[in-house]
């Protein structure tokens, strides 16, 4: 029987690295404090009330993947100060990103930050690897091209459709299928989070209760990749100007400067770093 290890938010980040390297995933208990969790839920409650599971999606396959009972809150950096200051800039995300992604890039980006509110009757997803949104032929040195997390914003039980993961699957051949006993539900208390490598098989579970299961997917990728969400267009400039520079960088408003690694200088504006122009009030 596979297992997912629980570590407290106060643990050494080295313990987090060891567990993710060995099993591909780890649960961080108390990832968000009760105060931050309540503040974030209070911010997004009225926004989620305006969303419908039948809202238009980019294509039919994506809509089918998420199901017809899930409400989505996208572009969260554009509407939530708590997300920007307490989640996006979380010290554990930075430690994990620096450890797993920086060896392969000059900087990394927020790939996706979505709240997923899965209602009663939501079906389970097929097991998949998040990093397969980019070509598999990258492989090799870029096997770890992203890492992701699901934060429990409500109760997060197996019956409510807690995320199912396959520990160790980041080391498997691509054609190996998981046996039922190798799949584990990431049951967590509200405010906890499961962090996993993009190469780990996982999927949302079925919600067989009469309660909504609310979670937040937050993922980060190598800085030269196209992100799943267009964070530049989803985040209003009037909000960007007030953000810490680190948040601006993670949202893609800076440049990817890989010159010292023999790579390119990507995302410039008038041959300058857009962050400097933002700071000067020129954009």
C-alpha positions as CSV (number, residue, x, y, z in Angstrom):
1,X,0.0,0.0,0.0
2,X,1.4,3.4,-1.0
3,X,1.4,6.3,1.4
4,X,1.8,10.1,1.5
5,X,3.9,11.6,4.3
6,X,2.6,14.5,6.4
7,X,5.1,17.1,7.5
8,X,4.3,20.3,9.6
9,X,4.7,23.7,8.0
10,X,7.6,24.3,10.4
11,X,9.6,21.4,9.1
12,X,13.0,21.8,7.5
13,X,12.7,22.4,3.8
14,X,15.3,19.7,3.4
15,X,12.8,17.2,4.7
16,X,10.3,18.4,2.0
17,X,13.0,18.0,-0.7
18,X,13.8,14.4,0.5
19,X,10.2,13.3,0.4
20,X,9.5,14.9,-3.0
21,X,12.6,13.4,-4.5
22,X,11.8,9.9,-3.1
23,X,8.0,9.7,-3.4
24,X,7.2,12.7,-5.7
25,X,4.7,14.2,-3.3
26,X,4.3,15.3,0.3
27,X,1.5,16.9,2.4
28,X,2.4,20.0,4.4
29,X,0.0,20.3,7.4
30,X,-0.8,23.9,8.3
31,X,0.6,25.3,5.0
32,X,-1.8,28.2,5.5
33,X,-2.6,29.6,9.0
34,X,-6.2,29.6,10.1
35,X,-6.2,33.4,9.8
36,X,-4.9,33.4,6.2
37,X,-7.3,30.6,5.2
38,X,-10.3,32.4,6.6
39,X,-9.3,35.7,5.0
40,X,-8.7,34.0,1.6
41,X,-12.0,32.2,1.7
42,X,-13.8,35.4,2.6
43,X,-12.2,37.1,-0.4
44,X,-13.2,34.5,-2.9
45,X,-16.6,33.5,-1.5
46,X,-18.6,36.3,-3.4
47,X,-16.5,35.7,-6.5
48,X,-17.3,32.0,-6.6
49,X,-21.0,32.7,-6.2
50,X,-20.9,34.4,-9.7
51,X,-19.3,31.3,-11.3
52,X,-21.2,28.4,-12.9
53,X,-19.9,24.9,-13.8
54,X,-21.3,25.5,-17.3
55,X,-19.2,28.7,-17.9
56,X,-17.5,28.6,-21.3
57,X,-14.2,26.6,-21.5
58,X,-11.3,26.7,-24.0
59,X,-12.4,23.5,-25.6
60,X,-14.7,20.5,-25.0
61,X,-11.9,18.2,-23.8
62,X,-10.9,20.6,-21.0
63,X,-14.5,21.0,-20.0
64,X,-15.0,17.2,-19.9
65,X,-11.8,16.8,-17.8
66,X,-13.0,19.2,-15.1
67,X,-16.6,17.9,-15.3
68,X,-20.0,19.8,-15.2
69,X,-20.1,20.3,-11.4
70,X,-16.9,22.3,-10.8
71,X,-16.9,26.1,-10.3
72,X,-13.6,27.7,-11.3
73,X,-12.1,31.0,-10.1
74,X,-9.3,31.8,-12.5
75,X,-6.8,34.7,-12.6
76,X,-6.7,34.8,-8.8
77,X,-3.7,37.1,-8.6
78,X,-5.9,39.7,-10.3
79,X,-8.6,39.6,-7.6
80,X,-7.0,38.5,-4.3
81,X,-4.4,40.3,-2.2
82,X,-4.2,37.3,0.1
83,X,-3.3,35.0,-2.8
84,X,-0.5,37.4,-3.9
85,X,1.0,38.1,-0.5
86,X,0.4,34.9,1.5
87,X,0.2,32.1,-1.1
88,X,2.1,33.1,-4.3
89,X,5.0,34.3,-2.2
90,X,4.9,31.4,0.3
91,X,8.4,30.6,1.5
92,X,7.9,26.8,0.9
93,X,7.0,27.4,-2.7
94,X,10.2,29.5,-3.1
95,X,12.3,26.8,-1.5
96,X,10.8,24.0,-3.6
97,X,11.1,26.1,-6.8
98,X,14.7,27.0,-6.1
99,X,15.6,23.4,-5.4
100,X,13.8,21.6,-8.3
101,X,13.5,24.2,-11.0
102,X,16.4,26.7,-10.8
103,X,19.0,24.0,-11.7
104,X,17.3,24.0,-15.1
105,X,16.5,27.6,-15.8
106,X,17.4,31.2,-14.9
107,X,14.0,31.9,-13.2
108,X,10.6,30.2,-12.9
109,X,7.0,31.4,-13.2
110,X,3.6,30.9,-11.8
111,X,2.1,28.4,-14.2
112,X,-1.5,28.3,-12.9
113,X,-3.4,29.6,-9.9
114,X,-7.0,28.4,-9.9
115,X,-9.6,27.7,-7.2
116,X,-11.5,24.6,-8.0
117,X,-14.9,24.2,-6.2
118,X,-16.1,20.7,-6.9
119,X,-19.7,20.1,-6.1
120,X,-21.6,16.9,-5.1
121,X,-21.6,14.3,-7.8
122,X,-18.4,15.4,-9.4
123,X,-16.8,12.5,-11.1
124,X,-13.2,11.3,-10.7
125,X,-10.6,12.4,-13.3
126,X,-8.3,10.0,-15.1
127,X,-4.8,9.8,-13.7
128,X,-2.4,12.2,-15.5
129,X,0.9,14.1,-15.2
130,X,0.6,17.9,-15.1
131,X,3.8,18.4,-17.0
132,X,2.4,16.7,-20.1
133,X,0.9,20.0,-21.1
134,X,4.3,20.6,-22.6
135,X,5.9,18.2,-25.2
136,X,7.1,15.0,-23.8
137,X,10.2,15.2,-26.1
138,X,11.6,17.8,-23.7
139,X,12.5,14.9,-21.3
140,X,16.1,14.4,-20.2
141,X,17.4,17.4,-18.2
142,X,13.9,18.9,-18.2
143,X,12.1,16.0,-16.6
144,X,11.2,18.3,-13.7
145,X,9.8,21.2,-15.7
146,X,7.2,22.1,-13.1
147,X,5.8,21.4,-9.6
148,X,2.3,21.8,-8.4
149,X,0.2,21.9,-5.2
150,X,-3.4,21.5,-4.1
151,X,-4.3,23.6,-1.1
152,X,-7.3,22.3,0.9
153,X,-9.6,25.4,1.3
154,X,-12.3,23.2,2.9
155,X,-12.7,19.7,4.2
156,X,-10.6,17.5,1.9
157,X,-11.6,13.8,2.4
158,X,-11.6,10.9,0.0
159,X,-15.4,10.9,-0.1
160,X,-15.4,14.5,-1.1
161,X,-13.0,13.8,-3.9
162,X,-9.6,14.6,-2.4
163,X,-6.8,14.6,-4.9
164,X,-5.5,11.1,-5.6
165,X,-1.8,10.6,-6.2
166,X,0.5,7.8,-7.0
167,X,3.7,8.1,-4.9
168,X,6.8,7.2,-6.7
169,X,5.3,7.4,-10.2
170,X,7.7,10.2,-11.1
171,X,10.3,7.4,-11.5
172,X,8.1,5.1,-13.6
173,X,8.3,4.4,-17.4
174,X,5.6,6.4,-19.2
175,X,3.7,3.2,-20.1
176,X,3.4,1.8,-16.6
177,X,-0.2,2.0,-15.3
178,X,-1.0,2.4,-11.6
179,X,-2.6,-0.4,-9.7
180,X,-5.5,0.5,-7.4
181,X,-3.5,-0.2,-4.3
182,X,-0.8,2.3,-5.5
183,X,-3.3,5.3,-5.6
184,X,-3.6,7.3,-2.4
185,X,-6.1,10.1,-1.5
186,X,-4.5,13.2,-0.1
187,X,-6.8,13.7,2.8
188,X,-6.0,16.9,4.6
189,X,-7.3,19.4,7.1
190,X,-8.3,22.8,5.7
191,X,-5.2,25.0,5.2
192,X,-2.9,22.0,4.5
193,X,-1.5,21.4,1.0
194,X,-0.1,18.5,-1.0
195,X,2.9,19.4,-3.1
196,X,3.9,17.2,-6.0
197,X,6.3,17.1,-9.0
198,X,4.8,17.5,-12.4
199,X,5.8,14.0,-13.3
200,X,3.6,12.4,-10.6
201,X,0.4,10.6,-11.7
202,X,-2.6,12.1,-9.9
203,X,-6.3,13.0,-10.4
204,X,-9.2,14.6,-8.6
205,X,-11.4,12.0,-6.9
206,X,-15.2,11.6,-7.0
207,X,-17.3,13.7,-4.7
208,X,-19.9,11.3,-3.3
209,X,-21.0,13.6,-0.5
210,X,-23.6,16.5,-0.4
211,X,-20.8,19.0,0.4
212,X,-18.6,21.1,-1.9
213,X,-14.9,20.3,-2.0
214,X,-12.9,23.5,-2.4
215,X,-9.2,23.5,-3.3
216,X,-6.6,25.6,-5.0
217,X,-4.2,24.5,-7.7
218,X,-1.0,26.5,-7.7
219,X,1.8,25.4,-9.9
220,X,5.2,26.8,-11.1
221,X,7.2,26.1,-14.2
222,X,10.5,26.7,-15.9
223,X,10.7,30.4,-16.9
224,X,11.1,29.9,-20.6
225,X,7.9,27.8,-21.0
226,X,4.5,29.1,-22.1
227,X,2.3,29.1,-19.0
228,X,-1.1,27.4,-18.9
229,X,-2.8,30.7,-17.8
230,X,-2.0,34.0,-19.4
231,X,-1.2,35.7,-16.1
232,X,-0.2,39.0,-17.8
233,X,-3.7,39.5,-19.3
234,X,-5.5,38.1,-16.3
235,X,-3.9,40.6,-13.8
236,X,-4.8,44.2,-14.1
237,X,-1.9,46.6,-14.3
238,X,-3.3,48.8,-11.5
239,X,-2.9,45.8,-9.2
240,X,0.5,44.8,-10.6
241,X,2.0,48.2,-9.8
242,X,1.2,47.7,-6.1
243,X,2.7,44.2,-5.9
244,X,6.1,43.2,-4.5
245,X,8.7,42.9,-7.3
246,X,9.0,39.1,-6.6
247,X,5.2,38.7,-7.3
248,X,5.6,40.7,-10.5
249,X,8.4,38.4,-11.6
250,X,6.4,35.2,-10.9
251,X,3.5,36.5,-12.9
252,X,5.7,37.0,-15.9
253,X,6.0,40.8,-16.0
254,X,9.8,40.6,-15.9
255,X,12.3,39.2,-18.3
256,X,13.8,35.7,-18.5
257,X,17.5,36.5,-18.5
258,X,19.4,33.4,-19.5
259,X,22.4,35.1,-21.0
260,X,25.0,33.8,-18.5
261,X,23.8,30.3,-19.2
262,X,24.1,30.7,-23.0
263,X,20.4,31.2,-23.4
264,X,18.2,34.1,-24.5
265,X,16.8,37.3,-23.1
266,X,13.1,36.9,-23.3
267,X,10.2,39.2,-22.6
268,X,11.9,42.5,-22.9
269,X,10.2,45.8,-23.6
270,X,12.1,48.4,-25.5
271,X,15.2,46.3,-24.7
272,X,14.6,46.8,-21.0
273,X,13.2,44.8,-18.1
274,X,9.5,45.7,-18.0
275,X,9.7,45.6,-14.2
276,X,12.0,48.6,-14.2
277,X,9.6,50.5,-16.5
278,X,6.7,49.6,-14.2
279,X,8.7,50.8,-11.1
280,X,9.4,54.1,-12.9
281,X,5.7,54.5,-13.9
282,X,6.5,54.3,-17.6
283,X,4.0,51.5,-18.3
